[in-house]
C-alpha cells in the first residue's frame, strides 16, 4: 500500500492521508480485513506528526471504513468494499453528464445537493 501526501497542497495533511487510503481501497491495494500500517510507521515514513495520521485514521473510522482497536491498530471493515463498487459506477455517471453537456463543477454541485 502506498500512502501519499503533497506538502504543497492546500488540503490538510490528514485529509490527504485519508484520501490516499480511499484511493487504495478503490484500486484494490487494500481490502476488508487488511490492517493499515501503524500511525507511528506512517508518521515516520511521511515525516508528519503522529497526530496527523491519527486524525486521518479517526476520520476513516467515522466513515466506517476502518475499525480502530487498541493493540490491533486500524483494520479495514467490510463496508470499505463499497468504495470500489461505487467507483465502478462513476464513469457511467460522468459519461451521461457529458452527453447532456453538464460540466464537472455542475455535476459535483448536483451530487452535493442530493447528498
C-alpha positions in Angstrom: 0.0 0.0 0.0 1.3 3.4 -1.0 0.2 6.4 1.0 0.9 9.8 -0.4 0.8 13.4 0.6 1.6 16.7 -1.2 3.0 19.2 1.3 2.4 22.0 -1.3 -1.3 21.2 -1.4 -3.8 23.4 0.3 -5.7 20.4 1.6 -4.8 19.4 5.2 -2.4 16.6 5.5 -4.9 14.4 7.4 -7.4 14.7 4.6 -4.7 13.8 2.1 -3.8 10.7 4.1 -7.5 9.6 4.4 -8.0 10.2 0.6 -4.9 8.2 -0.1 -6.4 5.2 1.9 -9.6 5.6 0.0 -7.7 5.6 -3.3 -6.0 2.3 -2.3 -9.5 0.9 -1.5 -10.7 1.7 -4.9 -7.6 0.3 -6.6 -7.8 -2.9 -4.6 -4.5 -2.2 -2.9 -6.2 -2.8 0.4 -9.3 -4.8 1.2 -11.6 -5.7 4.1 -9.7 -7.3 6.9 -6.4 -5.7 5.9 -4.5 -3.9 8.7 -3.3 -0.4 7.9 0.3 0.5 8.9 0.6 1.8 12.4 0.2 5.5 12.8 3.8 5.6 14.0 5.1 3.9 10.9 3.1 6.2 8.6 4.2 9.3 10.5 7.9 8.3 10.3 7.7 7.3 6.6 6.0 10.5 5.5 7.7 12.8 8.1 4.5 14.1 9.5 3.2 14.4 13.0 1.7 11.3 14.6 -1.5 13.2 15.5 -1.9 14.0 11.8 -2.0 10.3 11.0 -4.3 9.5 13.9 -6.7 12.2 12.8 -6.8 10.7 9.3 -7.4 7.2 10.8 -10.1 8.6 13.0 -11.8 10.3 10.0 -11.8 6.9 8.2 -13.2 5.3 11.4 -16.0 7.9 11.5 -16.8 6.9 7.9 -17.0 3.3 8.9 -14.0 2.4 6.6 -11.7 1.2 9.4 -12.1 -0.1 12.9 -9.6 1.3 15.4 -8.8 -1.0 18.3 -6.1 -0.7 20.9 -3.4 -3.3 20.2 -4.8 -4.2 16.8 -4.4 -0.9 15.1 -6.6 0.2 12.1 -8.3 -2.7 10.3 -10.3 -2.2 7.1 -14.0 -3.0 7.6 -16.4 -4.8 5.2 -18.1 -1.5 4.5 -14.9 -0.4 2.6 -15.7 -2.8 -0.3 -18.5 -0.4 -1.2 -15.9 2.2 -2.3 -14.7 0.1 -5.2 -18.3 -0.7 -6.2 -19.2 2.9 -6.2 -16.1 3.9 -8.1 -17.0 1.5 -10.9 -20.3 3.3 -11.3 -18.8 6.8 -11.6 -17.6 6.6 -15.3 -21.2 5.8 -16.4 -22.5 8.9 -14.5 -19.7 11.1 -15.9 -20.4 9.9 -19.5 -24.1 10.6 -19.0 -23.4 14.1 -17.7 -21.0 14.7 -20.7 -23.7 13.6 -23.1 -26.1 16.2 -21.5 -23.4 18.9 -21.6 -23.1 19.0 -17.8 -19.6 20.1 -16.7 -17.7 18.7 -13.7 -18.5 21.6 -11.4 -22.2 21.3 -12.2 -22.2 17.6 -11.7 -20.4 17.9 -8.4 -22.9 20.5 -7.3 -25.8 18.2 -8.2 -24.3 15.4 -6.3 -23.6 17.6 -3.3 -27.2 18.8 -3.4 -28.6 15.3 -3.4 -26.2 14.1 -0.8 
